[in-house]
Amino acid sequence: MVDRLVGLSVAADLRCSWEWLAPFPRLTELTFETPLPDIDVSSLRHVFSLRTLRLPAAARVVGAEMLPPAVEIIRTG
């Protein structure tokens, strides 16, 4: 099952590490929805397959500079 997940949408209202996504070798697209004013994406640097990251337009993004250059951040909403 772990090798089948290619896209994921996460609604979160807590600050946490996203390192638990690292074992998904085909996860290429990730969408976050959150009411929080900021979101720390630095732990996503361990998700080597990630290519597209969708984040709320209103959220302040922390740690984006730690992501691989292949990751495209798209602001939504």
N, C-alpha and C positions, 0 to 999 in steps of 0.2 A: 504494500500500500504506500509506503514512504516514497518509492520511486515513481509513483503515478501523479503526484500533486504538482501541477504546473502553475496554478494561480490560486490566490487566497485573498479574501477580504476579511479584515479584522476590525471590529468595533471595540474600542478599548477606552476606559475611563480611569486607567491607572498607569502609573509610570513603572515600567519594568524593562528587563532586558529581553531582547528578541533573539538571543542566541539559540533558543530551542528550535528555531527554524533552520538552523545549519544542516541537520541531517537529511533535508529534503533536496536531493541532488538535481531535480528538474524544476524547482520552483523559480520561475522566471519573472512572474508578475505578482506584486503585492500591493494591496490597497488598504490604507488605514483610514478609519473614520473615528474621530475623537472630539469630545467637547473641550478638551484641555487646551490651554493657550500655547503649549509647546510640546514637541515630541522629539525624543532623543533616538536617532537612528544609527548611532555609532556601532551598536552591537550587530547590526546587519552586515558589517564588513566580513563576517564569517559565513555569510550565505553566498557562496561563490557563484552560484548559478543565477542570481538575481540580476535582471536587466532593466525592469521597469518598476518604479516605486511611485505610487499615487498617494499624495498627501493633501489634507485640507488646505485650501488657500489661506485661511485665517491663522493657521498654526505656525508658530515660529519653529523652524527646523534646527535642531542641535546635532552636531556630529556628521553632517553631510560630507564634510571634507575628508572623513575617514573611509568613505565608501570607494570602491573601485571605480575608475573612470568609465567603465562600461555601463554603469547604472545611470539611467535617465530618470530624473525626478520630474514628475508632472503634478502641477498644483490643480486641484479640483474644487468645484463649488464656489 
